[in-house]
């Protein structure tokens, strides 16, 4: 059972029942994650990226919303934040193989000037994970 379906079936019997029933699980995740992805504190960014990856694993429909926010941070002008986003590219590419080509092209397009040597090590890892995921999908 996905996280979204559990949220829809949850009906508490207290005063919070009405607001929770109105809330939908298909919120605009990117709108809420973008400030966390770009947070100046590394620990906050790390938790945001890991939470986004877990959210996509639970609810694949959230990927479109989250990828937009991730792409914004990957291409941002702040080198530290962009490098941190780049470090999560392999995991994001693994859970979103349908978006992986676009993300890898965006990382390459941003150039090695922004990412330095990180790009040379992370891109092959991301492409390897995407290829492994595609092979798994083909065997299923």
Secondary structure, 3 states (H helix, E strand, C coil): CCHHHHHHHCCCCCCCHHHHHHCCCCCCHHHHHHHHHCCCCHHHHHHHHHHHHHHHHHCHHHHHHHHHHHHHHHCCCCHHHHHHHHHCHHHHHHHCHHHHHHHHHHHHHHCHHHHCCHHHHHHHHHHHHHHHHHHHHHHC
